[in-house]
Amino acid sequence: MALDKTEYSMSAAEKMSNGAVGRNKNGVRVDRLDGHVHQNGSVKKEKRRPFIESFEKIPLLTAATTFIGFHLILLMGYITSIIFTPKVAREKNRKGYVPLYDRFESFYSRYVYRRLRDCWNIPICSCPGSEVTLKDRVTHDCGWTFEYTGTRSTALNLGSYNYLGFAQAEGSCSEDSAVKIKELGCATASPRIEFGTQKIHQELEALTAKFVGMEDAITFGMGFATNALNLPSIVSKGCLVVSDEKNHASLILGLRLSGATIDVFKHNNMESLRQVLHSAVIKGQPRSHRPWKKILIVVEGVYSMEGSIVRLPEILELKRQYKAYLYVDEAHSIGAIGRNGRGVVDYFGVDPKEVDILMGTYTKSFGSAGGYIAGSKVNLTKIIFFPVVRL
Ligand SMILES: Cc1ncc(COP(=O)(O)O)c(C=O)c1O
């Protein structure tokens, strides 16, 4: 198996000799990034191993057949879209709002994805453990509607992110959850800000904040919505978001809804990020050339489709250099990497408080549902009470 090895090059901050704080060559204050985060958030200094990422090379035949297959399906989709009129609703009354789907996305979901989705998108009727029970169904109209056959099949689960094995039908996680649901019910029927906050929410938020090493955290019932609905309260028109090209759909939707200008940098490529930040700072806003109200870098801890780990120490250095803010989505890194399982900040031994917003979900490693954003008390209070916050 051929492997592509990328050795992590040590940044100025990391090359500094012992001592928790120093200055880089631009005179900017930088903290050493070679320790591990303790439970109380302090950083223990330790010699760091080089950061080596290895990716399997795709065999030419696999790449070629995938490419041809994908383009054939697209071609069939285009032909069907010309012959058959769409059966789906169009977006209406969205004057003043950004469209929820661009033209390609709506074409893709109607004419390409719909025909194929039954290959992987099948309802399950069991706990998503190492095996899943599928509810068999058939379609007679190319995936527009389905009929259940009444039978079930068991399949090996390669599709969910049960990193720590907590999502099982037996064991303390499911039994304790059942006890709590019996005691407290499974909904408050009110938003958090009205009457929906229970002691258990506050306990969860305090525990989450302590676990990720931040001052405070707010929790939400859905990971996707945590990104999609909170990003618009962090950035708005006049702000620039510098987003990794492989960011998750929930981040992309949140950024689109925010009305902020979005600039994309190449996946995990620090030179590309530096160039985008550099030109943003030099040019400012289009036409007026005023400085951006805020520049926010948005990345993920671990990218689920690529398996790559964000180059956090280098991003932190660029963040400081260009006075930007940083939002890290830890959906796939929390619980999964780092010496204490505390995510990518723990993995690199970075002080979590250097990141402005640490977002994560309970859906993957924790085998549950929902999401959180963690940060300083001040920032989070502003997110709750003000439509657009100044971090
Ligand atoms: C990076 C990332 N962020 C957010 C989410 C949304 O999380 P949830 O599935 O809990 O809605 C996902 C889901 O896969 C994800 O991969």
The ligand as a Tripos MOL2 file, in Angstrom:
@<TRIPOS>MOLECULE
LIG
   16    16     1     0     0
SMALL
NO_CHARGES

@<TRIPOS>ATOM
      1 C1        -18.3000   18.0310   11.1710 C.3       1 LIG1
      2 C2        -19.7300   17.8380   11.5310 C.ar      1 LIG1
      3 N1        -20.3780   18.8340   12.1720 N.ar      1 LIG1
      4 C3        -21.6640   18.7100   12.5230 C.ar      1 LIG1
      5 C4        -22.3780   17.5600   12.2540 C.ar      1 LIG1
      6 C5        -23.8340   17.4700   12.6260 C.3       1 LIG1
      7 O1        -24.0220   16.6270   13.6960 O.3       1 LIG1
      8 P1        -25.3720   15.8020   13.9940 P.3       1 LIG1
      9 O2        -25.2610   14.5420   13.2080 O.co2     1 LIG1
     10 O3        -25.3070   15.5940   15.4560 O.co2     1 LIG1
     11 O4        -26.5380   16.6310   13.5840 O.co2     1 LIG1
     12 C6        -21.7540   16.4980   11.6090 C.ar      1 LIG1
     13 C7        -22.4860   15.2610   11.3090 C.2       1 LIG1
     14 O5        -22.0530   14.3180   10.7930 O.2       1 LIG1
     15 C8        -20.3830   16.6280   11.2410 C.ar      1 LIG1
     16 O6        -19.7330   15.6580   10.6080 O.3       1 LIG1
@<TRIPOS>BOND
     1     1     2 1
     2     2     3 ar
     3     2    15 ar
     4     3     4 ar
     5     4     5 ar
     6     5     6 1
     7     5    12 ar
     8     6     7 1
     9     7     8 1
    10     8     9 2
    11     8    10 1
    12     8    11 1
    13    12    13 1
    14    12    15 ar
    15    13    14 2
    16    15    16 1
@<TRIPOS>SUBSTRUCTURE
     1 LIG1         1 GROUP 0 **** ****
